[in-house]
Amino acid sequence: MRKTCCINQIATAITFVTSLTAVAHATTFVGPTLYSSPSDSPLNLSSLGLTAVLETFEDGVNNLPGTVLSVGAINPPSATTDSVDGDDGAVNGSGIGGHSWLVPANQIFNVNFSSATLGGLPTEVGFVVTSTGSNASITVTVLGPTGLFEGAQTFSFPAAPNGAVADDFFIGITLPEGISGYAVSALLGTMEVDHLQFALPTAGTAAFQNAAQYFSAQDSPFDISGIGYSYVLEDFEDGVSNTPGMSADFTTIVNPSAVTDSVDGDDSVIDGAGTDGHSIYTGTNPITSITFDSGALGGLPTIFGIVATDSLSANRRITISAFGPGGQFIGQRTYEPMFSNLPGTATSEDRFIGLTAAGGISRIELSPGTIEYDHIQYNLPNPPEDPFLGPFPYFGAKDSPFGAGDDARILYLEDAEDGVFDAIPGTTAIFSQIVDPSSFTDSVDGDDGVIDGNGNAGHSMLVLLPGAFEATFNPNELNGVLPTAFGLVWTDGGVGVSNVTLEALDGVGNIVGLKTFYSLGDNFSNGTTDEDRFIGIEHPRGLGKVRVTSNRAFELDHVQVLVPTGPLVLGDLNGDGVVNGGDLGILLLNWGTNGLGDLNQDGIVDGADLGDLLNAWTV
């Protein structure tokens, strides 16, 4: 791309010739005007991402929403690159330190807009011509709202050396009826353009958060108190992405390693290192998409956040583009360079970025690639009433929120004081072992008959990693019903604080609650009881299984359930809240026995019970 003319003559040597005129609407061409930074744009760029968008290509990615570029590729910094002058951070008369869009020789560069994504068509567009190569002229052709020709103009430029910026000129187009696309063509040779921009036809509604330092979930700027029923936080610490109604095309979940950069607090101690937690990695994909399923969620979330923890190179800009219902663009923000040359596992550079959008968020796009992220979070649009209980102090059975049961429910409580788990009928429990009294045991305080601040004299249940506590309930052994409430007492998690997750499923395996209780414990592990906390859940349709996990090995005690004295819904044998074929199958399986399905309690499952079930059939 050699240019031979003297730079000082360029500004006065520009000529432009109108070769065609608009045939239907009032197409107006703006410029050419000298351009060295966004402040030189004739467009109003004061609210970038909401009323206008600007693509500088400086993150190596095209992030223009609802826009398709037909040919070419991003041209990185080099001795022959001709970017806008200020893109390298200084207006210094050189464009070799930035990025541009390089159009191959003898190719027509088309820019087309999607009215569906943008909520209409732009009426003002612009771009900067930074190089015309060996050619002295370009022609710009405009297409109107129906895709028909609306006007064209030819602009002639004298040549200039590689990287020279005094020949960089903005060219704009206005068409009140809307621009569906425009084309730029050169007669010979390659062409470079930069700073593609346009006014958004529909203003964005997203409100973006400023980047903020983040060491643990408590640093989220959003209200996380509803985690588990109204707010979702995915920290990937179980090694999988299993949040409801969300899918993401990141490359991999990163396991703990010497080069992992997880959120600092995910290993329970804020120590400046992220090596002991999990994160996600985008891979080299230039854009990572996170999509929300309104059907699965009962609507779209209005809050989104994520933590950027690391990059393969320093000083990376990160761009978030947000899309609302129907995939319509609702806003974009580019966060200024993140990530220093600190070690890749350092957490002091981790930053939370996110947004709110009252109309709902259907998709998030993050760019560029080769970024590590963690702690994806969003709200649930139609949350149920909070089903969780605790955490609150617990020293003895009198502190249980379940009391002694009631007229409609029976309380069963397992304290393991006889050395076995056998006090809750129809329950199969999985854990590592029962712990006998010792100087390290942390039983519920009152199990030794006195509340004295010490749990050494009782029994507890121990879970060693990577294990979990699981309790599965069999309605055949519980009068044909499932427990409607479950609780346990977390008594110890070793040195350091613990994050304890309670997951509850109904009778057919559907998750009905998932909540992480953060920062339990007091950094002391020798039987003190003032840190003991009750956690639990109530689900009126019945619980089929509960699972409790933690980032540390832990002790628990006083496992307890409330079991109804009769069916919650007559005929609902699997506890899913409805009477249908699933219940019919259970009844037929137990035909002729006194098992589950004996709805009239006469000691046998027979035709009378079948009649009762069919009468209760859910429409």
Phi, psi and omega in degrees: 000066182278137178235138192244348187279153176295132184298323184295342181269353190294313187299325182270348184267357182291134171229150173222140186239125176283113182264334179218159179237159180298139184261340185229313185243175186272076175285130179236131175263139182246131178095192011282143178231145180302145187211122177235349178195168181303337179295345179271358183287136173289342178282154177279106181253021185290336179238062182301138179091346181238318177246345178205157176234150182221126178248114179260349181065013185287346173265007179079011184224145170272112182253011182296122181286145174058030186227136177241126175259129193283314185222161177106181181203164178288132181259111183285170178305135179193175180293342182248004179284145177232081177274168170301140189309309188285358185291342177268009177098353180213138173274098190227015177082014181221139179248013185280347184266002180243192179249155174216179174251120184261122179263126182299161181299139173064027179247146176266127182267113181253138174238118182238145186245143178259115179292330180295317181286322186270354183072028182141186179248142178295148176252352177224124178225162178197164176202166180245125174274118181254339178203138173248013177060225180277357183263148182257357187222148169227154176239131180250125181243138186245137174248137182276192186298334179262007180086006180271154180300132180237355179153161178207157178210143178254134180240131181247134183231142169286158182280165179207162182295163176304136175079355179292143185244352180290349178258013180275124185226139175278136172235128180238162179222136171235140177208105186304331182282347179112142183249116178274341178178166172215159181231142178236127182226145175242150183290318184219152170074178180281171180213144175241137174230162182204169176049055173292136186205154174199156175280133180287133180291331176233121184297139177292152183247359182285144175244115187268144176277145170290148178298133184223143178299144189212120179245338180199174183303331181295346179273358179297135177286351181265164179282108183261009184297339181266017179304126179110340177217331178234352183217138182246133173228116180258111179255358175063015184288347173267006176082006179223160172258107186224031176284149185288141169066018181231138172227147182217144184256035172293160188285314187203157166270129184266121179280164177306135180193176181292343182245005180286144176233078175277166171303137189308310188286358183293342175262014175080359177221132178270103188228013178085006181229144179246020187285338186264007178245190178247156175213183173236152182234133184284341190071197183272359178305127183295329180230130175253128182254138173238121188241141180248137183262107183294330178294315181289329184265351185072027182143186180250144176294154177247000180229137175216140175211157178204155180247122174273123186248336183192164177215157177288345177219157183283164172058049177268133169277141176241131179247130172252127171246134184242142181230140184259203180306139180072007180080014181284137179297132181234001176156159181211142174217137173254121179272133184298165192313131175248166171073110176274199175265025174298158175307147186299344181258359181292143186252355181292344179262001180294135185227134173275133174226148182179190185198167169233149179209109187300331182278354179108152181239117180263331183206144173239137172241131180241136176216158001274199177271188181056043178240143172261137178230168177201169173052056169295135182212148180197162179267156173269130189292329181229070185289147173284173173298143183303116181271355188269154178237141177089187001279142173215157185301149184211120181242344179190174185303333180295343180272358179292134176291349180273354180058227178250021186091192180210188183297333185259349184221147179252134177269127171243134184225129178251116179252000176061015183289345174265007176083004178222159177260099185211012187269350181246110183295150176067020185239127173252121183247139177240126174199180187283310181188162169273136183261125177282164177305136179192175181290348179251355182289143177232079175278166171302137189309310188284000183292342177264009176093354180216137176267104187228015179081011184225134180249016184291333190270000179250190178250155175215177176245138186246138173240120176261142179288144010267033184279184180210162169266126178231136174233125179244134187249133181252109183296338178300333182254009181233045179059030177078013181232170176247154176301145176255358178210145179219145175204162172208168178247117173280123185248337182194151177219022180078190181287133183101165180276155182240145170251119188245125182252128177250121179242129181236139180235153178275191185292345179246013173093005177280137177290126179248353177188139178213115183218140174255125176264116190268148168059049172275145177109169184225023179067017180229139191231021185252049170088006176292148188245356181288351176264356183294133184226135173277134170227147182193184181207146172241136178217105189297342180272357175104143181251128178265333183199146172229151181220130181238126180231165179207164175281353178229158168301148184210160173252149177218165182202170175051055171292134187210149179220155169250124183245123179300151179281348178207173181304139177293314175231120182306123180095347180277086188276340180255004173073022180265006174089357179226162177248114184207202185299329178299319179288323178299319179299320179295316180299315181293327178296329183258014182304132178082003179247182174257024184276201182298128184121352178279076188292328182265005174057038178261007175095359180209141176273114184212198184300327179297318179291324177298319178298317179298319181295316181294326177292332181266005185306131181283126180283000000 
